[in-house]
């Protein structure tokens, strides 16, 4: 579907130069002289390469329609992961390369979202914040009271993260699923 460049939003998927590109950032620039233009930072969904592109606000671009399917993660076996569609309870198996680097975040029964373009998975979206339990944490260094100081910790699912000094073994914390950074101590 063709849209004007000034309607591009973060998260849109564009077909640009025969590549599927996810929009990461947009900014509209209005110079003192001449027409306004939009600067768009995009990521190639297959290779992960980032691109910057600039369009006049009146230019048209090809927006791809993305279908989202809510699924429940079941298990990983060999090089595949299996999920269950939350609408029709159908089980589906996909290649683990779609979640490479994030396998350790998965837990049985976790709700994730599959983004589909032309009946093919383009992206696997995890919940924004994920609760993990601290398996081991470094001891607090005396005098390390600055609010910006962090210490190393290992979670029960073998993730190495940085946590504030007050976090100890057995605590449950929330981490950002994209950056794997500490967000807050879990409330329950």
TAPENOR-V536498 format. One record per pair of residues at least 6 apart in sequence whose C-alpha atoms are under 8 Angstrom apart, sorted by sequence separation. I is the first residue (numbers start at 1). J is the second residue. D is the distance in Angstrom with one decimal. If there is no record, write none. Layout:
# TAPENOR-V536498
i->[I	I]
j->[J	J]
d->[D	D]
This chain:
# TAPENOR-V536498
i->[14	15	30	43	44	75	76	84	85	115	116	154	155	175	176	13	14	29	30	43	44	74	75	84	85	114	115	116	153	154	175	176	13	14	28	29	42	43	73	74	75	83	84	114	115	152	153	174	175	13	14	28	29	41	42	73	74	82	83	114	115	152	153	173	174	175	12	13	28	29	41	42	73	74	82	83	114	115	152	153	173	174	11	12	27	28	41	42	72	73	82	113	114	140	151	152	173	174	10	11	26	27	40	41	71	72	81	82	112	113	139	150	151	173	174	10	11	26	27	39	40	71	72	80	81	112	113	138	150	151	172	173	9	10	26	39	40	71	72	80	81	112	137	138	150	151	171	172	8	10	25	26	39	70	71	80	81	111	112	137	138	149	150	9	10	24	25	38	39	69	70	79	80	111	137	149	9	23	24	25	37	38	70	79	136	137	147	8	23	24	37	38	79	135	136	167	23	24	37	38	134	135	136	161	162	163	22	23	36	37	76	134	135	145	161	162	21	22	35	36	134	135	144	161	6	21	22	133	134	21	22	132	133	20	21	132	19	20	98	99	105	132	140	19	20	98	137	137	6	136	137	5	73	75	136	73	74	134	135	136	73	74	134	135	73	74	134	72	73	133	134	72	73	133	134	72	73	133	134	71	72	132	133	70	71	131	132	70	71	131	132	70	71	131	132	69	70	130	131	16	68	69	129	130	15	16	68	69	129	130	14	15	68	69	129	130	14	15	67	68	128	129	14	15	66	67	128	5	13	14	66	67	127	128	5	6	12	13	66	126	5	6	12	13	65	105	4	5	13	64	104	4	5	104	129	4	5	104	131	4	5	3	4	2	3	2	3	2	3	1	2	1	1	1	105	45	45]
j->[20	21	36	49	50	81	82	90	91	121	122	160	161	181	182	20	21	36	37	50	51	81	82	91	92	121	122	123	160	161	182	183	21	22	36	37	50	51	81	82	83	91	92	122	123	160	161	182	183	22	23	37	38	50	51	82	83	91	92	123	124	161	162	182	183	184	22	23	38	39	51	52	83	84	92	93	124	125	162	163	183	184	22	23	38	39	52	53	83	84	93	124	125	151	162	163	184	185	22	23	38	39	52	53	83	84	93	94	124	125	151	162	163	185	186	23	24	39	40	52	53	84	85	93	94	125	126	151	163	164	185	186	23	24	40	53	54	85	86	94	95	126	151	152	164	165	185	186	23	25	40	41	54	85	86	95	96	126	127	152	153	164	165	25	26	40	41	54	55	85	86	95	96	127	153	165	26	40	41	42	54	55	87	96	153	154	164	26	41	42	55	56	97	153	154	185	42	43	56	57	153	154	155	180	181	182	42	43	56	57	96	154	155	165	181	182	42	43	56	57	155	156	165	182	28	43	44	155	156	44	45	155	156	44	45	156	44	45	123	124	130	157	165	45	46	124	167	168	38	168	169	38	106	108	169	107	108	168	169	170	108	109	169	170	109	110	170	109	110	170	171	110	111	171	172	111	112	172	173	111	112	172	173	111	112	172	173	112	113	173	174	113	114	174	175	113	114	174	175	61	113	114	174	175	61	62	114	115	175	176	61	62	115	116	176	177	62	63	115	116	176	177	63	64	115	116	177	55	63	64	116	117	177	178	56	57	63	64	117	177	57	58	64	65	117	157	57	58	66	117	157	58	59	158	183	59	60	159	186	60	61	60	61	60	61	61	62	62	63	62	63	63	64	65	177	122	123]
d->[5.8	6.3	4.4	5.5	6.3	5.8	6.3	5.5	6.4	5.7	5.6	4.7	7.7	5.4	6.6	6.5	5.1	5.7	6.6	4.3	7.7	7.7	5.5	4.4	7.5	6.4	5.7	7.3	5.8	6.4	4.5	6.4	5.4	6.4	7.1	5.5	5.6	6.1	7.9	5.6	7.3	5.7	6.2	7.6	5.1	7.0	5.4	6.3	5.1	4.5	7.4	5.9	6.0	7.0	5.2	6.4	5.2	6.8	5.4	6.0	6.3	6.0	6.0	7.3	5.4	7.3	5.9	6.2	4.4	7.3	5.8	6.2	4.5	6.9	5.6	6.4	4.8	7.5	4.8	6.6	7.5	5.4	6.1	5.4	5.7	6.2	4.5	7.8	5.4	6.6	4.3	5.9	6.3	7.5	5.4	6.4	5.9	6.0	8.0	5.2	6.9	5.3	5.6	6.5	6.0	5.1	5.6	6.5	7.1	5.0	8.0	5.8	5.4	4.2	5.7	5.1	6.3	5.7	6.7	7.0	5.3	5.3	6.6	6.3	5.5	5.9	6.6	6.2	5.2	6.2	6.3	4.6	7.0	5.4	4.6	5.9	6.2	4.5	6.6	5.4	6.3	5.1	7.4	5.7	4.6	6.1	7.7	5.4	8.0	5.6	5.9	6.3	4.6	6.4	5.2	4.4	5.7	7.6	6.5	6.0	6.3	6.5	6.0	7.8	6.7	7.6	5.0	5.6	6.7	7.2	5.9	6.0	4.7	7.4	4.1	7.2	6.9	6.9	5.5	7.1	6.8	5.4	7.8	5.3	5.7	6.3	8.0	7.6	6.1	5.3	5.5	6.2	7.8	7.5	5.2	7.9	4.5	6.9	4.2	6.1	6.7	5.5	6.9	7.0	7.0	6.0	5.4	6.6	6.3	5.1	7.9	6.0	4.8	7.8	6.7	6.6	5.8	5.2	7.3	6.2	4.3	5.0	7.8	7.2	7.8	5.3	6.5	5.5	6.0	4.6	6.4	6.4	5.7	6.0	5.7	7.2	6.7	5.8	7.1	6.7	7.6	7.7	5.8	8.0	7.6	6.8	7.6	5.9	6.7	7.4	5.8	7.0	7.4	6.5	5.1	7.2	5.3	7.1	5.5	7.8	5.9	6.0	5.3	6.1	5.4	7.9	5.2	5.5	5.3	6.1	5.5	5.5	6.3	5.8	6.2	4.5	7.0	4.3	7.5	5.8	6.2	5.6	6.3	7.0	5.6	6.5	5.6	6.1	6.0	5.6	6.3	4.6	7.2	4.5	7.3	5.6	6.5	5.4	6.4	7.6	6.4	5.2	5.9	5.4	7.8	7.0	5.7	6.5	5.4	6.5	7.3	5.4	4.6	7.6	4.6	6.2	5.6	6.2	5.7	6.2	5.9	5.6	4.5	6.4	6.2	5.0	5.6	6.6	6.0	5.5	5.7	6.6	6.8	7.4	7.0	4.8	7.1	5.5	5.3	6.5	5.1	7.1	7.7	7.5	6.9	7.4	6.7	6.4	7.5	7.6	5.9	5.9	5.6	7.2	7.8	5.7	5.5	7.1	6.9	4.4	6.1	5.4	6.3	6.1	5.6	5.5	6.5	4.6	6.6	5.6	6.0	5.3	6.5	7.6	7.6	6.9	7.9]
